[in-house]
Amino acid sequence: MLNSELNNRRTDAIARGVGVMTNIFAARAENTEVWDVEGNRYIDFAAGIAVVNTGHRHPKVIEAVKAQLDCFTHTCHQVLPYENYVSLAERLNDLVPGDFAKKTIFVTTGAEAAENAVKIARAATGRSAVIAFSGAFHGRTFMGMALTGKVVPYKKGFGAMPGDVFHAPFPVAAHGISVEDSIAALDKLFKADIDPERVAAIMIEPVQGEGGFYEAPTALMTYLRKVCDEHGILLVADEVQTGFARTGKMFAMEHHDVVPDLTAMAKGLGGGFPIAAVTGRAEVMDAANPGGLGGTYAGNPLSVAAANAVLDVIEEEELCDRANFLGSRLKQRLESLRGDVPEITDIRGPGLMVAVEFNVANTSTPNADFTNAVKAHALEQNLILLTCGVHGNVIRFLSPITVQDDVFAEALDIIETSIRMAQKTVG
């Protein structure tokens, strides 16, 4: 079977709105390595977009799911509940930042987690408005699209978005937006567009994912907490991409002395199995009436078993520390290229949520062509990389945190080679 043959079948059978980055069809995977249907080996620095933080098919995750398979695969928790759903909720209530009583619900996707956070916030406050940020990504459902701060490709062609959603600029110094600018814009929003007493929630990614791996400054987080407390607004942290050791902490909000009221999570929680959650203040989480939250597959027992195993692996293998160690190595390697590669304008990111941004040499003009060339040259050497950013000029590195040392070293060499090759082909 050839990749090209499968790709022809894909284009004939699947709507073109489901975009794909490569024409490589996976056949099997272990930890950080993937083999395609033709037997070619690839190093995966995408990790299913920060999903398999614990690597493809971690033995403990697979063992837990196999054990659950021998019991049952689905009852619908709302019909026949099961213990591991309860135990996972108890663990998240302990792990999510905040020294107060918490409760949790499970859903299936990150978009559902974001939507349910909004539902819960509206039920708890009796208000309807929500504020998010430019460059944010919160999903492809209609409320997810409304919250997302980027039109193409997420909103284009889908008509009117749900109302009462507002955006403030996210501070990005490289793009001329300071924390002070963001705060001033939020204040203006309250004066010109929306009464703060009508706002249910402010939702923010501690590190923007699709937006470019920009970390929210602590000064902004502190201000948001203050504003929320003053006006009875709930602060919602979207930790879908940042959670579960990716940033060197279990949750990225732990990098700030700021605690959210609600935390939305997904991706890395399931280790490759679909599960998402919202955890928050118990009294807030209890605001919705019975039946108002949940879903047929919400908290599927196989995914719950995987998630419990993922939490065990993070603790036992000290993956927060490993994320910091690997991220430091990666940033050091990228920094070593700065003197020879003037296209590198920024290297950033906590833990192993690292990005490098490229501009036209010695200018402030984003260079998407150079970025795409780096990604293409890496793929030619069988390393899978992802781009991001509102200008498409950022490479994000999302290898499994369990990546083998020799594979990581091999990938670093390919990254350097790819950047130097991009200089020759684009620079």
C-alpha positions as semicolon CSV with decimal commas, in nm:
position;residue;x (nm);y (nm);z (nm)
1;M;0,000;0,000;0,000
2;L;0,136;0,343;-0,097
3;N;0,082;0,681;0,063
4;S;-0,009;0,826;-0,275
5;E;-0,283;0,567;-0,332
6;L;-0,431;0,631;0,010
7;N;-0,418;1,005;-0,046
8;N;-0,616;0,968;-0,369
9;R;-0,877;0,769;-0,180
10;R;-0,880;1,030;0,095
11;T;-0,945;1,321;-0,140
12;D;-1,228;1,126;-0,306
13;A;-1,393;1,021;0,021
14;I;-1,332;1,297;0,276
15;A;-1,450;1,659;0,269
16;R;-1,172;1,902;0,181
17;G;-1,252;2,106;0,492
18;V;-1,067;1,838;0,687
19;G;-0,720;1,966;0,602
20;V;-0,412;1,750;0,645
21;M;-0,053;1,865;0,684
22;T;0,117;1,567;0,519
23;N;0,031;1,280;0,288
24;I;0,197;1,034;0,526
25;F;-0,040;0,760;0,640
26;A;0,054;0,618;0,979
27;A;0,071;0,241;1,024
28;R;0,219;0,210;1,374
29;A;0,387;0,421;1,640
30;E;0,594;0,385;1,957
31;N;0,681;0,674;2,187
32;T;0,824;0,942;1,953
33;E;0,857;0,731;1,638
34;V;0,597;0,665;1,370
35;W;0,616;0,429;1,073
36;D;0,402;0,486;0,766
37;V;0,229;0,231;0,543
38;E;0,541;0,213;0,324
39;G;0,764;0,131;0,622
40;N;0,933;0,472;0,647
41;R;1,028;0,589;0,998
42;Y;0,949;0,942;1,119
43;I;1,029;1,135;1,436
44;D;0,707;1,289;1,563
45;F;0,752;1,641;1,701
46;A;0,378;1,707;1,672
47;A;0,253;1,446;1,921
48;G;-0,096;1,462;1,775
49;I;-0,088;1,837;1,854
50;A;0,022;1,800;2,218
51;V;-0,197;1,494;2,280
52;V;0,055;1,215;2,340
53;N;0,269;1,396;2,597
54;T;0,338;1,049;2,740
55;G;0,434;0,916;2,396
56;H;0,254;0,694;2,149
57;R;0,127;0,378;2,313
58;H;0,287;0,422;2,652
59;P;0,287;0,071;2,802
60;K;0,104;0,178;3,119
61;V;-0,166;0,357;2,922
62;I;-0,216;0,060;2,691
63;E;-0,224;-0,180;2,986
64;A;-0,490;0,029;3,161
65;V;-0,709;0,046;2,851
66;K;-0,677;-0,329;2,789
67;A;-0,784;-0,397;3,147
68;Q;-1,089;-0,174;3,101
69;L;-1,171;-0,348;2,771
70;D;-1,205;-0,672;2,963
71;C;-1,470;-0,510;3,186
72;F;-1,687;-0,287;2,964
73;T;-1,642;-0,020;2,697
74;H;-1,950;0,199;2,740
75;T;-2,253;0,238;2,962
76;C;-2,299;0,618;2,943
77;H;-2,204;0,760;3,280
78;Q;-2,539;0,937;3,306
79;V;-2,714;0,596;3,291
80;L;-2,476;0,360;3,471
81;P;-2,186;0,543;3,642
82;Y;-1,849;0,381;3,715
83;E;-1,576;0,421;3,973
84;N;-1,282;0,528;3,758
85;Y;-1,480;0,835;3,639
86;V;-1,516;0,936;4,006
87;S;-1,152;0,867;4,091
88;L;-1,026;1,069;3,793
89;A;-1,248;1,361;3,895
90;E;-1,109;1,340;4,250
91;R;-0,753;1,348;4,116
92;L;-0,816;1,649;3,894
93;N;-0,987;1,830;4,180
94;D;-0,662;1,788;4,375
95;L;-0,427;1,872;4,086
96;V;-0,592;2,178;3,930
97;P;-0,465;2,504;4,085
98;G;-0,678;2,656;4,360
99;D;-0,696;2,608;4,736
100;F;-1,072;2,562;4,747
101;A;-1,331;2,287;4,701
102;K;-1,358;2,181;4,337
103;K;-1,574;1,962;4,117
104;T;-1,519;1,822;3,767
105;I;-1,716;1,719;3,460
106;F;-1,590;1,513;3,168
107;V;-1,663;1,565;2,801
108;T;-1,489;1,444;2,487
109;T;-1,302;1,728;2,312
110;G;-1,125;2,052;2,391
111;A;-1,393;2,250;2,210
112;E;-1,656;2,087;2,432
113;A;-1,453;2,178;2,739
114;A;-1,441;2,543;2,630
115;E;-1,813;2,546;2,551
116;N;-1,906;2,383;2,881
117;A;-1,690;2,633;3,068
118;V;-1,901;2,906;2,909
119;K;-2,225;2,724;2,993
120;I;-2,118;2,680;3,354
121;A;-2,006;3,043;3,383
122;R;-2,336;3,168;3,243
123;A;-2,536;2,945;3,476
124;A;-2,333;3,051;3,778
125;T;-2,338;3,425;3,711
126;G;-2,671;3,471;3,534
127;R;-2,480;3,670;3,271
128;S;-2,417;3,603;2,904
129;A;-2,110;3,790;2,775
130;V;-1,767;3,632;2,737
131;I;-1,432;3,796;2,663
132;A;-1,148;3,614;2,486
133;F;-0,828;3,730;2,315
134;S;-0,694;3,791;1,967
135;G;-0,493;3,498;1,835
136;A;-0,671;3,257;2,070
137;F;-0,792;2,915;1,961
138;H;-1,079;2,753;2,152
139;G;-1,222;2,506;1,900
140;R;-1,421;2,461;1,581
141;T;-1,775;2,441;1,720
142;F;-1,976;2,760;1,684
143;M;-1,904;2,890;2,034
144;G;-1,545;2,770;1,993
145;M;-1,516;2,963;1,668
146;A;-1,670;3,272;1,826
147;L;-1,417;3,259;2,109
148;T;-1,128;3,196;1,870
149;G;-0,939;3,511;1,776
150;K;-0,850;3,420;1,419
151;V;-1,070;3,425;1,109
152;V;-0,883;3,211;0,854
153;P;-0,928;2,918;0,843
154;Y;-1,149;2,873;1,147
155;K;-1,435;3,121;1,091
156;K;-1,421;3,193;0,720
157;G;-1,735;3,091;0,533
158;F;-1,938;2,980;0,835
159;G;-2,162;3,283;0,873
160;A;-2,261;3,468;1,187
161;M;-2,099;3,368;1,512
162;P;-2,284;3,345;1,847
163;G;-2,334;3,684;2,007
164;D;-2,202;3,838;2,327
165;V;-1,844;3,731;2,257
166;F;-1,581;4,005;2,263
167;H;-1,206;4,009;2,203
168;A;-0,919;4,203;2,356
169;P;-0,569;4,211;2,202
170;F;-0,326;3,955;2,344
171;P;0,006;4,112;2,443
172;V;0,284;4,021;2,201
173;A;0,584;4,251;2,226
174;A;0,721;4,131;1,891
175;H;0,402;4,256;1,726
176;G;0,396;4,587;1,909
177;I;0,129;4,498;2,166
178;S;0,229;4,550;2,529
179;V;0,055;4,440;2,848
180;E;-0,042;4,803;2,896
181;D;-0,200;4,804;2,549
182;S;-0,404;4,494;2,633
183;I;-0,518;4,639;2,965
184;A;-0,613;4,970;2,801
185;A;-0,808;4,786;2,531
186;L;-0,994;4,583;2,793
187;D;-1,082;4,900;2,982
188;K;-1,203;5,058;2,658
189;L;-1,410;4,747;2,586
190;F;-1,585;4,794;2,920
191;K;-1,654;5,157;2,842
192;A;-1,755;5,128;2,477
193;D;-1,900;4,783;2,413
194;I;-1,995;4,577;2,717
195;D;-2,087;4,652;3,077
196;P;-1,853;4,445;3,294
197;E;-2,152;4,360;3,513
198;R;-2,291;4,166;3,215
199;V;-1,973;3,959;3,159
200;A;-1,987;3,598;3,276
201;A;-1,628;3,499;3,199
202;I;-1,291;3,598;3,063
203;M;-1,123;3,304;2,889
204;I;-0,750;3,292;2,824
205;E;-0,483;3,044;2,720
206;P;-0,186;3,072;2,960
207;V;0,028;3,008;2,651
208;Q;-0,142;3,064;2,318
209;G;-0,134;2,749;2,108
210;E;-0,239;2,810;1,748
211;G;-0,178;3,180;1,811
212;G;0,199;3,135;1,823
213;F;0,311;2,993;2,160
214;Y;0,306;3,336;2,321
215;E;0,306;3,315;2,701
216;A;0,063;3,538;2,884
217;P;0,264;3,778;3,103
218;T;0,205;3,748;3,477
219;A;0,115;4,118;3,485
220;L;-0,180;4,048;3,255
221;M;-0,292;3,746;3,455
222;T;-0,277;3,948;3,777
223;Y;-0,482;4,227;3,621
224;L;-0,743;3,983;3,489
225;R;-0,780;3,826;3,832
226;K;-0,828;4,173;3,983
227;V;-1,088;4,274;3,723
228;C;-1,275;3,947;3,763
229;D;-1,285;3,985;4,141
230;E;-1,404;4,346;4,116
231;H;-1,693;4,268;3,880
232;G;-1,794;3,914;3,972
233;I;-1,653;3,771;3,648
234;L;-1,519;3,415;3,633
235;L;-1,163;3,367;3,507
236;V;-1,137;3,063;3,280
237;A;-0,800;2,909;3,190
238;D;-0,800;2,714;2,864
239;E;-0,531;2,455;2,939
240;V;-0,625;2,227;2,649
241;Q;-0,281;2,250;2,488
242;T;-0,077;2,364;2,789
243;G;-0,185;2,105;3,043
244;F;-0,030;1,786;3,178
245;A;0,341;1,863;3,213
246;R;0,382;2,029;2,872
247;T;0,505;2,360;3,019
248;G;0,712;2,206;3,297
249;K;0,421;2,226;3,541
250;M;0,114;2,009;3,556
251;F;-0,081;2,318;3,447
252;A;0,059;2,635;3,293
253;M;-0,132;2,859;3,536
254;E;0,110;2,736;3,803
255;H;0,370;2,965;3,646
256;H;0,165;3,260;3,778
257;D;0,051;3,342;4,129
258;V;-0,301;3,356;3,987
259;V;-0,575;3,096;4,023
260;P;-0,858;3,057;3,770
261;D;-1,216;2,983;3,870
262;L;-1,257;2,726;3,593
263;T;-0,998;2,522;3,403
264;A;-1,071;2,359;3,065
265;M;-0,847;2,071;2,961
266;A;-0,821;1,790;2,704
267;K;-0,541;1,669;2,470
268;G;-0,263;1,542;2,699
269;L;-0,508;1,412;2,958
270;G;-0,601;1,104;2,757
271;G;-0,264;1,001;2,616
272;G;-0,423;0,949;2,273
273;F;-0,775;0,863;2,386
274;P;-1,048;1,129;2,350
275;I;-1,134;1,294;2,681
276;A;-1,173;1,650;2,805
277;A;-1,273;1,805;3,134
278;V;-1,373;2,121;3,315
279;T;-1,265;2,157;3,677
280;G;-1,355;2,452;3,895
281;R;-1,493;2,597;4,212
282;A;-1,749;2,353;4,352
283;E;-2,024;2,611;4,393
284;V;-1,971;2,735;4,037
285;M;-1,962;2,385;3,889
286;D;-2,289;2,302;4,067
287;A;-2,474;2,596;3,910
288;A;-2,605;2,396;3,613
289;N;-2,914;2,183;3,670
290;P;-2,892;1,801;3,648
291;G;-2,896;1,702;3,281
292;G;-2,756;2,035;3,168
293;L;-2,402;1,899;3,143
294;G;-2,256;1,577;3,003
295;G;-2,287;1,379;2,682
296;T;-2,335;1,026;2,558
297;Y;-1,962;0,956;2,529
298;A;-1,853;1,205;2,796
299;G;-1,603;1,038;3,025
300;N;-1,589;0,718;2,819
301;P;-1,450;0,443;3,048
302;L;-1,163;0,356;2,812
303;S;-1,052;0,718;2,796
304;V;-1,092;0,757;3,172
305;A;-0,872;0,451;3,228
306;A;-0,611;0,599;2,995
307;A;-0,626;0,934;3,174
308;N;-0,571;0,780;3,515
309;A;-0,268;0,600;3,373
310;V;-0,138;0,923;3,217
311;L;-0,147;1,095;3,557
312;D;0,045;0,803;3,705
313;V;0,311;0,822;3,431
314;I;0,355;1,200;3,472
315;E;0,419;1,153;3,842
316;E;0,629;0,835;3,828
317;E;0,850;0,947;3,539
318;E;0,875;1,308;3,667
319;L;0,767;1,446;3,331
320;C;0,740;1,806;3,453
321;D;1,112;1,805;3,530
322;R;1,185;1,626;3,204
323;A;0,990;1,885;3,006
324;N;1,203;2,160;3,158
325;F;1,524;1,969;3,084
326;L;1,436;1,894;2,722
327;G;1,299;2,242;2,658
328;S;1,622;2,394;2,788
329;R;1,828;2,173;2,554
330;L;1,614;2,267;2,256
331;K;1,629;2,639;2,328
332;Q;2,006;2,623;2,376
333;R;2,045;2,458;2,036
334;L;1,824;2,720;1,871
335;E;2,008;3,003;2,047
336;S;2,338;2,868;1,913
337;L;2,209;2,943;1,561
338;R;2,113;3,305;1,618
339;G;2,450;3,445;1,512
340;D;2,435;3,268;1,175
341;V;2,059;3,291;1,113
342;P;1,931;3,651;1,127
343;E;1,584;3,524;1,034
344;I;1,545;3,398;1,393
345;T;1,362;3,675;1,574
346;D;1,249;3,497;1,890
347;I;1,292;3,171;2,081
348;R;1,044;3,116;2,360
349;G;0,824;2,891;2,563
350;P;0,806;2,728;2,905
351;G;0,899;2,363;2,951
352;L;0,872;2,166;2,629
353;M;0,621;2,407;2,474
354;V;0,893;2,575;2,269
355;A;0,868;2,788;1,956
356;V;1,101;2,971;1,720
357;E;0,974;3,269;1,521
358;F;1,118;3,379;1,186
359;N;1,114;3,722;1,023
360;V;1,271;3,850;0,706
361;A;1,637;3,893;0,802
362;N;1,701;4,200;1,017
363;T;1,342;4,326;0,985
364;S;1,016;4,300;1,176
365;T;0,836;4,145;0,878
366;P;0,702;3,793;0,946
367;N;0,858;3,534;0,715
368;A;0,609;3,252;0,656
369;D;0,804;3,133;0,350
370;F;1,116;3,070;0,557
371;T;0,909;2,896;0,824
372;N;0,741;2,666;0,574
373;A;1,078;2,587;0,420
374;V;1,212;2,478;0,759
375;K;0,912;2,251;0,806
376;A;0,946;2,108;0,454
377;H;1,320;2,041;0,487
378;A;1,259;1,870;0,820
379;L;0,992;1,649;0,665
380;E;1,235;1,552;0,389
381;Q;1,457;1,421;0,671
382;N;1,160;1,243;0,834
383;L;1,101;1,488;1,118
384;I;0,742;1,607;1,161
385;L;0,708;1,971;1,270
386;L;0,409;2,203;1,305
387;T;0,375;2,574;1,232
388;C;0,148;2,823;1,410
389;G;0,098;3,196;1,466
390;V;-0,138;3,449;1,312
391;H;0,128;3,520;1,048
392;G;0,227;3,155;0,996
393;N;0,589;3,235;1,083
394;V;0,635;3,020;1,394
395;I;0,762;2,662;1,427
396;R;0,629;2,495;1,742
397;F;0,796;2,193;1,892
398;L;0,565;1,941;2,058
399;S;0,755;1,618;2,092
400;P;0,633;1,366;2,349
401;I;0,790;1,448;2,684
402;T;0,895;1,084;2,702
403;V;1,111;1,119;2,388
404;Q;1,420;0,898;2,400
405;D;1,749;1,085;2,448
406;D;1,904;0,951;2,127
407;V;1,593;1,033;1,922
408;F;1,583;1,383;2,071
409;A;1,948;1,438;1,977
410;E;1,877;1,312;1,625
411;A;1,586;1,557;1,597
412;L;1,797;1,851;1,715
413;D;2,047;1,781;1,437
414;I;1,767;1,771;1,179
415;I;1,622;2,097;1,309
416;E;1,956;2,274;1,273
417;T;2,013;2,131;0,927
418;S;1,662;2,231;0,817
419;I;1,706;2,590;0,934
420;R;2,037;2,620;0,751
421;M;1,886;2,465;0,437
422;A;1,599;2,716;0,452
423;Q;1,857;2,995;0,445
424;K;1,987;2,860;0,117
425;T;1,651;2,797;-0,047
426;V;1,455;3,101;0,081
427;G;1,683;3,340;0,269
